[in-house]
Amino acid sequence: MDELVQRFLAGDRRALARIITRVENGTLEGRDYVRALYPHSGRAHIVGITGGAGSGKSTLTGALATELRRREKTVAIIAVDPSSPFTHGALLGDRIRMQDVTMDPGVYMRSMAGRGALGGLAPAIADVVAVVDAFGFDYVIIETIGAGQDEVEIAGTAMTTVLVNNPGTGDDIQALKAGIIEIADILVVNKADHPGADILVSQLQALLALSPADQRRPPILKTTATRNEGLAALADAIDEHRAYLESSGLLASHRSEDARHQLLAITQQLLLEEIRKAAPEAVIETLTSRIASRQLDPHTAAEELAALVLPRS
């Protein structure tokens, strides 16, 4: 392990890939790597790219990486792909869509399967972000699964969240619904060369006009990622948002909230693992049967299961 960490800290990308694999698989060895590398993280700016399926997130992500490379910044891309609900396997098609940018030595691309996790992200995303951050990239871009109105987990992980919309989908009003739009730090109307782009911009402007006057209103940008149009303005907006976070003190607040979320989420996971270790399968089956037959309510059954590892008060 020490040898692989040293290679990682020396900039060896094969070591980076091997460590990410162990971390993504959720092994005890992977947790050891996170412990060793976590103190080296916290320098990169984490950017989330989210939006509905078909909005052009992958193309936009690749074009944004190209623009950041033009500015001599290094970029890591973590693309989360949807998984089979049965096998948890994934096509990992984002790697195919971004082939051109991944040939750049200043760009590192990693695809991850969602593995059934809710919120548009993968279960190990926070740990993988910490690892690529520790490697020394200037920007880490996370592209989520095509998100719905309530899939807003990216806002807790990314420092700057870019919500991608596109016109002509037949239901532009989806962009105006509560939930996902509230997480946006930057609003992007992609495929701006399509009819209806200006109408969608107007709809977004009308929505933002309803927000409190003292609340920061995200900029609305038009891009056509396939032509690399509007990407310079998007990169500028990301840097401006980062400067705003730093000057307002919100960056420290965001890191604190993210740390709290990770602490509680990982504690919950560890407790569940301990319960599964302590509880014989026969006990779980008995409790399951009693719940199904309405002999016992789920809360009481869960308390009995948790009591196997937690002392009763």
C-alpha positions in Angstrom: 0.0 0.0 0.0 2.7 2.5 0.9 4.5 1.9 -2.4 1.2 2.5 -4.4 0.6 5.7 -2.4 4.1 7.0 -3.1 3.6 6.4 -6.8 0.2 8.2 -6.6 1.8 11.2 -4.9 4.5 11.2 -7.5 1.9 11.6 -10.3 1.6 8.0 -11.5 -1.8 7.7 -13.2 -1.7 3.9 -13.1 -1.5 4.2 -9.3 -4.4 6.7 -9.4 -6.6 4.2 -11.4 -5.8 1.3 -9.2 -6.6 3.2 -6.0 -9.9 4.5 -7.4 -10.9 0.9 -8.3 -10.3 -0.2 -4.7 -12.1 2.8 -3.3 -15.1 2.4 -5.7 -15.5 -1.2 -4.7 -15.9 -0.2 -1.1 -13.3 -2.5 0.2 -11.4 -2.1 3.6 -8.3 -1.5 1.5 -10.1 1.3 -0.3 -10.9 2.9 3.0 -7.3 2.8 4.0 -6.3 4.6 0.8 -8.9 7.3 1.5 -7.4 7.7 5.0 -3.9 8.0 3.6 -4.8 10.5 0.8 -7.5 12.6 2.4 -5.1 15.1 4.0 -3.8 15.9 0.4 -7.3 16.8 -0.9 -9.2 20.1 -0.6 -7.5 22.1 -3.4 -9.5 21.4 -6.5 -12.7 23.2 -7.4 -15.5 20.7 -7.7 -18.0 21.4 -10.5 -21.3 19.4 -10.9 -22.9 19.1 -14.3 -26.5 17.9 -14.0 -29.8 18.1 -15.9 -32.3 15.9 -17.7 -31.4 13.0 -20.0 -30.7 14.2 -23.5 -29.7 17.8 -22.4 -26.2 17.3 -23.8 -24.4 17.0 -20.4 -21.6 14.8 -21.8 -20.8 17.0 -24.8 -20.9 20.1 -22.6 -18.6 18.5 -20.0 -16.1 17.6 -22.7 -16.2 21.0 -24.2 -15.8 22.7 -20.8 -12.8 20.5 -20.1 -11.3 21.6 -23.5 -11.9 25.3 -22.5 -10.3 24.8 -19.1 -7.3 23.1 -20.8 -7.0 26.1 -23.1 -6.5 28.1 -19.9 -3.7 25.7 -18.8 -5.8 24.0 -16.0 -5.8 20.3 -15.3 -9.1 18.6 -15.2 -10.5 15.3 -13.8 -13.9 14.2 -15.1 -16.0 11.7 -13.1 -19.0 10.6 -15.3 -21.7 8.7 -13.5 -23.7 6.3 -15.8 -27.0 4.6 -15.0 -26.9 1.0 -14.0 -29.0 -2.0 -14.6 -31.4 -2.4 -11.7 -30.7 -6.2 -11.8 -26.9 -6.6 -12.4 -25.8 -3.0 -11.5 -23.7 -3.1 -14.6 -23.5 0.0 -16.9 -22.5 0.8 -20.4 -20.3 3.7 -19.4 -21.1 5.5 -22.6 -19.8 8.9 -21.4 -16.3 7.6 -22.0 -17.2 7.0 -25.7 -18.7 10.5 -26.0 -15.6 12.2 -24.6 -12.9 10.3 -26.5 -11.3 13.4 -27.9 -10.8 15.2 -24.6 -9.5 12.1 -22.8 -6.5 11.9 -25.2 -5.3 15.2 -23.6 -2.6 14.4 -20.9 -4.0 17.2 -18.8 -7.4 15.5 -18.5 -8.3 12.4 -16.5 -11.5 10.6 -17.2 -13.2 8.1 -15.0 -16.6 6.5 -15.5 -18.6 5.2 -12.6 -21.7 3.1 -12.5 -24.6 4.5 -10.4 -25.2 1.0 -8.9 -28.8 1.8 -8.1 -28.0 4.8 -5.9 -30.5 7.7 -5.8 -29.7 11.3 -6.5 -27.9 10.9 -9.8 -24.6 9.9 -8.2 -22.7 6.7 -7.4 -22.3 5.4 -3.8 -18.6 6.0 -3.6 -18.6 9.4 -5.3 -17.3 11.5 -2.4 -14.4 9.2 -1.7 -13.4 9.1 -5.4 -13.6 12.9 -5.6 -11.3 13.1 -2.6 -8.8 10.8 -4.3 -8.7 12.7 -7.6 -8.6 16.0 -5.7 -5.6 14.7 -3.8 -3.9 13.8 -7.1 -3.6 17.6 -7.8 -6.1 18.4 -10.5 -7.3 22.0 -10.7 -10.9 21.1 -11.4 -12.9 18.0 -10.8 -16.0 17.9 -13.0 -18.8 15.4 -11.9 -21.4 14.6 -14.6 -24.5 13.1 -13.0 -27.0 10.6 -14.4 -29.8 12.3 -16.2 -31.5 13.8 -13.1 -35.1 14.3 -12.3 -36.8 17.0 -10.2 -35.7 15.6 -6.9 -32.3 14.2 -7.7 -30.2 16.9 -6.1 -27.4 15.1 -4.3 -24.9 16.8 -6.6 -25.4 20.1 -4.8 -24.0 18.6 -1.6 -20.8 17.4 -3.3 -20.1 20.1 -5.9 -19.0 23.6 -5.0 -20.5 24.9 -8.2 -23.5 23.2 -9.7 -24.4 23.8 -13.4 -27.9 22.8 -14.4 -28.2 22.1 -18.1 -31.5 22.6 -19.9 -32.3 22.3 -23.5 -35.2 23.6 -25.6 -37.6 21.6 -27.8 -38.0 18.6 -25.5 -41.8 19.0 -25.5 -42.0 19.8 -21.8 -39.9 22.9 -21.2 -42.0 23.7 -18.1 -40.1 20.8 -16.4 -37.3 23.3 -16.0 -39.5 25.5 -13.9 -40.5 23.0 -11.3 -39.3 23.2 -7.8 -36.5 20.9 -6.6 -33.7 20.6 -9.1 -33.7 24.2 -10.3 -33.1 25.4 -6.7 -29.7 23.7 -6.6 -28.3 25.6 -9.6 -25.5 28.1 -9.2 -25.3 28.5 -13.0 -28.2 27.8 -15.5 -27.2 26.7 -19.0 -29.5 26.5 -22.0 -27.6 24.1 -24.2 -28.3 23.4 -27.9 -29.0 27.2 -28.1 -29.1 26.9 -31.9 -32.4 25.0 -31.7 -35.8 26.8 -31.9 -37.2 27.7 -28.6 -33.9 28.5 -26.8 -34.8 32.2 -26.3 -38.3 31.2 -25.0 -36.6 28.8 -22.5 -34.3 31.6 -21.4 -37.3 33.9 -20.9 -39.0 31.3 -18.8 -36.0 30.8 -16.6 -35.6 34.6 -16.2 -39.3 34.9 -15.2 -38.8 32.1 -12.6 -35.7 33.8 -11.1 -37.5 37.1 -10.9 -39.7 35.5 -8.2 -36.8 34.8 -5.9 -36.1 37.2 -3.0 -34.2 40.3 -3.9 -31.3 39.6 -1.5 -30.8 36.1 -2.9 -28.1 35.5 -5.4 -29.6 34.8 -8.8 -27.7 32.3 -11.0 -26.6 33.6 -14.4 -28.4 32.1 -17.4 -26.0 31.2 -20.2 -26.6 29.9 -23.7 -24.2 27.3 -25.1 -24.0 25.1 -28.2 -21.5 22.5 -26.9 -21.2 20.7 -30.3 -19.7 23.9 -31.7 -17.8 25.0 -28.6 -20.0 28.1 -28.4 -20.5 29.8 -25.1 -18.0 27.7 -23.2 -15.6 30.6 -22.4 -18.5 32.4 -20.8 -19.4 29.2 -18.8 -15.8 28.8 -17.6 -15.7 32.5 -16.6 -19.0 32.0 -14.7 -17.6 29.0 -12.8 -14.5 31.0 -11.7 -16.7 34.0 -10.7 -18.9 31.7 -8.6 -15.8 30.3 -6.9 -14.6 33.8 -6.1 -18.0 34.6 -4.7 -17.9 31.5 -2.5 -14.5 32.4 -1.2 -15.2 36.1 -0.6 -18.6 35.5 1.1 -17.4 32.7 3.4 -19.8 30.3 1.8 -17.1 28.0 0.7 -16.1 27.2 4.2 -19.8 26.7 5.1 -20.2 24.4 2.1 -17.3 22.3 3.2 -18.6 22.0 6.7 -22.0 20.9 5.5 -20.5 18.4 3.1 -18.3 17.0 5.9 -21.4 16.6 8.2 -23.3 14.9 5.4 -20.5 12.4 4.8 -20.0 11.8 8.5 -23.6 10.8 9.0 -23.9 8.9 5.8 -20.8 6.8 6.4 -21.8 6.2 10.0 -25.2 4.9 8.9 -23.4 2.6 6.4 -21.0 1.3 9.0 -23.9 0.6 11.5 -25.8 -1.3 8.8 -22.7 -3.4 8.1 -22.3 -4.2 11.8 -26.0 -5.2 12.1 -25.8 -7.4 9.0 -22.7 -9.1 10.6 -24.4 -9.6 14.0 -27.8 -10.6 12.8 -28.2 -14.3 11.7 -30.2 -14.6 8.5 -32.8 -16.6 10.3 -33.5 -13.6 12.6 -33.9 -11.2 9.6 -36.2 -13.7 7.9 -38.3 -14.1 11.1 -38.7 -10.3 11.5 -39.4 -9.9 7.8 -42.2 -12.6 8.0 -43.7 -10.9 11.1 -43.8 -7.6 9.4 -45.4 -9.0 6.2 -48.0 -10.8 8.2 -48.7 -7.6 10.2 -47.8 -9.2 13.5 -45.1 -6.6 14.0 -44.6 -3.0 12.7 -41.4 -2.2 10.8 -40.2 0.3 13.5 -40.3 -2.2 16.3 -38.7 -4.8 14.2 -35.9 -2.4 13.2 -35.3 -1.6 16.9 -35.0 -5.3 17.7 -32.5 -5.7 14.8 -30.4 -2.6 15.9 -30.4 -3.8 19.5 -28.0 -6.6 18.4 -25.2 -4.0 18.1 -26.5 -1.0 19.9 -27.1 -0.9 23.7 -30.6 -0.1 24.8 -31.0 3.2 26.7 
